[in-house]
Amino acid sequence: MTDAVQIESGSLRIGDPAPDFQARTTQGPVKLSDYRGRWLIFFSHPADFTPVCTTEFVALARQEQRFDALDCALLGLSVDSLYSHLAWVRAIEGRFGVKISFPIVEDPSMAVGRAFGMIDEHAADSAAMRTSYFIDPEGVIRATTCYPHNVGRSVEEMIRMLAALQLTDQHDVLTPEGWQPGDDVLAIPPESAVDISDDGDWFCQMVKNP
């Protein structure tokens, strides 16, 4: 059974607190606020036993240690029942030899998906759900991504996004296009004319990764 906080469907934005909920998962009952104190990627998928979702879960399981190294937990969700989740996880392990150790939330009523804007309020099913929320240790939504049901996410991009969010939290820098962990970063531009240097690149200056 899922108990989601009642909020206006689809109203969540970057900077909003992630609404709390409690639900059954493949790892037992989970409350979203249990993850406070560490980063969390909360992501939905259209359905169990589907090709694209299976490739995503296999890739996430194989890269889970990299998320752990960034002190980030993973939490999946779909409208399927807990028993479907359990059967799918077992099938993935048997077919691909990888164990899905992160929890998968059941959401048969679509209450959580709708509360998070992962699915349209009037949709009859979850076919459009492939959304990810990057939630910081304070429970604040820091980034989101949304893909159609027929296009898979990139796990490498999820890790890159997470690393960039953490770096810019810890240091007063910006990450440029295509930035990868360890790459140089951008300096914060000056906010007054007196601080502008004679260098032509004062507004787009690369500096060493701190």
N, C-alpha and C positions, 0 to 999 in steps of 0.2 A: 504494500500500500504506500502511496506517495502522498506526502503532505507538503504542498508548495505554498510559499508566501503569495498572497493575492496581490498582483500588480498589474498595471495596464499592459496588455500584450504588445510586445515589440517596442517598448518604450526605453529599453536599456541603451545607454551610451557609454563611451569611454569616459572614465571618471566617476561612474555611478557605482554604488555598493552592489555587489552581487547578492540577489535575494536568497535567503536561506531556505532550505527544504530538508526533509528527511525522507529517505526511501530505501527500499530493499535493493541490494546489489549482489553480484556474484561473490563478494567478499564479506557479506553480512550487511546489517543496517548501517547506513552512512548518513551523516548530517554535513551539509556543505561547510558549516562553520567549524567543523572538526579540523579543517585544513588551515585555519588561521595560524600564522607564524611561518608559513612557507608558501612558495609559489604554487599555483595550481593551473593546469590546463584542463578545462571542462569542455568536452566536445561531444557533439551528437553525430549519429550516423543514421541513414534511412532505415536499414533493416538488417537483421542477422542473416547469415547464409547467402549474402549477395557478393558478387565478385569484387567490386571496388572496395567495399567495406572490409572484406577479408584481407585484401592486400594492405590496406591502411593498418589494420590491427596487427598483422604479422610484422610490418615495418616498425610500428611503435614498440612492440614487445622486444624486437631485436635491438632497439636503440634506448631501451628504458634506463640502462646504466648511465647514459649521457644526460638524461633528464634528472636522474638521481644526483649526478655530480653537480648540477646546477640547483640542487635543493628544490626540485619541482616535482609535484605529484601529478599523475594522470587520472582522469575520471571520465569514463565514457557514458553514453546514454543512447537508448533508442526506445521506440514504443513497444518493442517486443517484451514478452513476459520474462520473468526471472528464469523460468525453466528453459525457454528458448535460448537465453543467454548462456546458461550452463551447458546446454547441448552443443552450441556453436563453439564455445571455448574449448570443449573437449574435442570437437571435430578438427579445429585448427591445430591443436597440439598433436593429434594423430596424423594429420596430413602434412604439416609443415615442421613439426618437431620443435615448436616454440610454445612456451607457456605464457598465457595472458594473466599476469599477476595483479594488474591494476583492476579496480572495481568497474563494473558496468551496471549502470542504474536501469531499472525497469521503469517504463513510463507509459503503460497501456492506455491511460486516460489522456495522454498528451498534456497533462497539467504543467509539468516542468518545462517541456519544450515550448509551450505557448507563453509561459511566464517569462522565459528568457528570450522570446522572439526568435527561437530556432525554427518555428513553424508558424504559418499564418493562422490568425485567430479563426478563420472560417474554413480552413483546409480540412478535407475529409480524411486525409492520411498524412504520413510523414515523408512523402517522396522528395520534398525539397530540403530536408534537413541534412546539412553537412556543415555545421557551424562550430567554431572554436572560440572560447573565451579564455583570455590570459588574465588570471586573477592574482593580484599581488598578496603578500603576507598580511596586509590589513583588510583583505576581502574586497578590494576595489578593482573593478574591471579596467585593465590597462590597454588592451588591444583586442580586436575581434577579427575573425576571417569567416567568410561564407562562400561556399562552393555549391554549384548545382549537383544533383544526385548522380550525374553521369561523369563527373570530373573528380578524380581523387586528389586529396591533399598531399603536400610535400612534407614529409617528416623533417627533412633537412631545413626547410623554411621555418617550421615550428621551432626548431632548436635555435636557428639564427635569430628569430624574433625575440625569443626568450632571453638569449644572451645580450641582445641589444638593449632590451628593456632594463635588464639588471645593470649593465655597464653605465647607461645614462642616468640611472638612479644613484649609482655610487660615485660618479664623477661628473663634473660640469662640462660635458662634451656632447657632441652630436654624432650620429653614425650616418655616413654617406650612402648613396645608392650602391647596392650590391655588397655592402659591408659584410665581412665574415669575422668571427671571433679571432682576435690577434692582429687584425688589420689596423692601420692608422685610422684616426678619427678626425672629426672637424671641430675646430675651436668655436666657442660661442662668439658671435660677432659683437663688436663694441656697441654700446647703446648711446654714445654721445660723440659728437664730432671731434672733441679734443682727444679722444682715445683712438681715433683712426690713424693708422700708421701710413707711411708713404708707400708701403708695399701695395702692389696692384691687386694682391689676393686677400686683402684684409676682410673681405666679406665671404670668402670661401677658402679658409686656410686649413690645410691638413696639418695635424700634429701627431706625435707618437701616442700610441695606445698607452694609457696610464697603467 
